[in-house]
Amino acid sequence: MATPKYKTSKSKAASRKAANMKLAAPTLSPCQTCGNLVPSHQVCPKCGYYNGKQVIEKDAE
């Protein structure tokens, strides 16, 4: 098995590890009822609907 000839610096190792730890932006999809952008598998905060059914009672504003 090959062995490294020189020690890998802390900054080189840290930058290699940091390249794989990027956060991805959440995928947003439009609500079926009101069209508001909502994360997948979550109740719409604007209208209170989830999967075409009303889950949370919202007041008429």
N, C-alpha and C positions, 0 to 999 in steps of 0.2 A: 504494500500500500504506500502511496506517495505521502511524504510528509512536507509541511511547509518549510521553506528555506529561511524565511524571516518571520518575526512576530508580527501579527496583524495589529495595527494601531487601534486604540479605543474608538477614534472617530470613524475609521474605515468600517469597523464592525458595527458601530451604532447606526451609521447611515445605511448599511445593507439591511439591518433589521427593521429600520424605520420605513423603508420602502414598502414593506409588506403590511404595515399597520395603518394604512390610510382608511378613514371613515368614508363610507359611501353615503350619498344623499338618499333619504328615504323615498321610495317609489310612491308617488301620489296618483290616485285615480279619481275621476269625477264621480260625485255622488249620483246615484240613479234618480233621485228625487229632485234635488235642487241644483245639481251641477257643481257644487263646491268641491274643491280638491281635498281629498281625505286620504290618509295612509291606509293601506290595505288591511282588511279584517278589523276595522275600528268603526265605531258609531260616529256618524256625522255630527259635529258639534253645533252646526247651524240649524239643522232640521230635526235631528234626533232619530233618523232612520238608519237601519242596518239591514242589508240584503232585502230591500223592498218592504220591510216591516217596521212599524214605529216601535222603538224600544224605550225612548225617553220622551216624556211629555214636555213640549216646549211651549212657552207663552207666546201669544201673538203680540209682537212688538210694534 
